[in-house]
Amino acid sequence: MLEAVTGGRRPFGSVPSERITSLVASGARPALPAGVPQPYRDLAQACWAHSPRHRPSAAQLVTALRQQLGGCDAQQPPQTGPRQQQG
C-alpha cells in the first residue's frame, strides 16, 4: 500500500538500508506524501505503532480497507505520482 501512495519511491529516500532498521527501531516512520487521504494516513499510523499489541489486527485492517474502498470509484484508478526506477 505504501508503494501505491508514494508512486514507488523508497520510503526513507536515500537513507542507506542498513540505517533504516535503527531509525524504525527508534520510532522513525516514512513521511506520506501530500494528498494521501486522512483515513489512509490514520490506518498507516496505526500499523506503524511501535508496540505490536497497539497495531490493528488483520480483521481490523480488512474492515478498514473495505470501508475506505467503499468510497472509491472502481472505474477510476487512484492518482499517484510518477513511478521512479529502482536501481
C-alpha positions as MATLAB code, in Angstrom:
seq = 'MLEAVTGGRRPFGSVPSERITSLVASGARPALPAGVPQPYRDLAQACWAHSPRHRPSAAQLVTALRQQLGGCDAQQPPQTGPRQQQG';
ca = [
       0.000    0.000    0.000;
       2.831    2.388    0.790;
       4.240    1.844   -2.688;
       0.865    2.733   -4.210;
       0.612    6.093   -2.430;
       4.267    7.038   -2.902;
       4.442    6.270   -6.606;
       7.079    3.616   -5.983;
       9.527    5.921   -4.206;
      11.683    4.479   -1.430;
      10.052    5.069    1.984;
      13.165    6.642    3.526;
      14.551    8.197    0.352;
      18.308    7.878    0.039;
      18.907    6.626    3.599;
      21.131    3.516    3.396;
      19.247    0.260    4.030;
      21.437   -0.666    6.993;
      20.464    2.613    8.739;
      16.695    2.199    8.237;
      16.412   -0.594   10.819;
      17.806    1.591   13.582;
      15.642    4.533   12.502;
      12.464    2.445   12.655;
      13.501    0.888   15.982;
      13.885    4.395   17.403;
      10.394    5.377   16.233;
      11.015    6.976   12.831;
       8.384    6.330   10.181;
       8.360    7.291    6.498;
       6.610   10.506    5.526;
       3.448   10.165    3.483;
       3.134   12.493    0.503;
       0.697   15.402    0.495;
      -2.675   14.394   -0.862;
      -2.844   11.000    0.843;
      -6.389   10.740    2.234;
      -6.681   11.093    6.013;
      -8.282    7.643    6.527;
      -5.244    6.033    4.875;
      -2.883    8.194    6.951;
      -4.688    7.114   10.115;
      -4.500    3.444    9.124;
      -0.800    3.673    8.241;
      -0.042    5.374   11.567;
      -1.944    2.635   13.417;
       0.022   -0.070   11.574;
       3.283    1.677   12.443;
       2.626    1.635   16.195;
       5.850    0.719   17.994;
       4.163   -1.957   20.113;
       2.610   -4.822   18.119;
      -0.313   -5.030   20.550;
      -1.263   -1.462   19.598;
      -1.396   -2.296   15.880;
      -4.681   -3.303   14.217;
      -5.385   -6.985   13.680;
      -5.708   -8.424   10.179;
      -9.505   -8.480   10.614;
      -9.481   -4.804   11.618;
      -7.356   -3.979    8.576;
      -9.760   -5.772    6.252;
     -12.702   -3.875    7.742;
     -10.925   -0.510    7.495;
      -9.802   -1.118    3.914;
     -13.267   -2.234    2.843;
     -14.712    0.943    4.331;
     -12.142    3.064    2.521;
     -12.591    1.245   -0.772;
     -16.353    1.585   -0.481;
     -15.924    5.271   -1.232;
     -13.761    4.681   -4.322;
     -14.903    4.756   -7.891;
     -13.956    1.296   -9.177;
     -13.802    2.634  -12.749;
     -11.283    5.365  -11.854;
      -7.784    4.242  -10.769;
      -6.198    6.183   -7.900;
      -3.937    9.082   -8.820;
      -0.306    8.593   -7.856;
       2.920   10.365   -8.619;
       5.294    9.236  -11.347;
       6.876    5.891  -10.660;
      10.614    6.064  -10.090;
      13.013    3.434  -11.286;
      14.712    1.468   -8.527;
      18.345    0.957   -9.185;
];
